[in-house]
Amino acid sequence: MADSETEVDVEEAGAENTGAEENLTEEVAKEKIDQEVLQTIPVTITVQVGRASLKIRDLLKLTQGSVVELDRIAGEPLDLLVNNTVVAQGEIVLVNERYGIRLTRVIPATDRMKNI
């Protein structure tokens, strides 16, 4: 009788371990799925050179060759926005005859959260 009790105890302990391992496996799988889902969400990236405010009458006067003065000084860093939130600043570069942006400053996540 003592042997059968011991066997039951061992089997129950084994069942508990299996349950814990399954829970851990499910948590790891859930975390991996969450990361996979997050990594496939499209975002809009915008580089903001500057801004200008115009009255409608001035906007209607614009023609080809018109110049709109922006609020930034030449050489000032440009803003990199992700879904309309500034996440970095940088400077324009050419990459294989295309424009790019070299990041010179990444805004800390804590500061980004304040602006949301």
Residue, then its C-alpha position, 0 to 999 in steps of 0.5 A: m500500500a505504501d508503494s501505491e501511495t508513493e506512485v500517486d504522489v509522484e504522478e500528482a507532482g508530475a501533473e503539476n509540473t506539466g501544468a506549470e510548463e504548459n502555462l509558461t509555454e502559453e505565456v511565451a507563445k502569447e508574448k511572441i504573438d503579441q510581438e508579431v502582431l505589433q511588428t506588422i502594424p503599419v505606421t505613418i512616418t513624416v519628416q517635417v521641414g517646417r510650418a507656415s500659417l497663411k490666410i486664405r487670400d494669400l493661399l489663393k495668390l500662390t502660383q508656380g514659383s511662389v515661395v512660402e516662408l517656413d518657421r525654421i531656420a536653415g540648418e535647424p534639425l527636422d522633426l521625424l514624426v510617427n503617427n503625428t508624434v515627434v520621435a526624433q530629429g535629424e538632417i536630410v541626406l541623399v541615399n542612392e538619389r533619394y532623400g533620407i534622414r540621418l537621426t541626430r536625436v531620438i526623443p526619450a519615450t518618457d518625453r514622447m508620452k507627455n505629448i500624447 
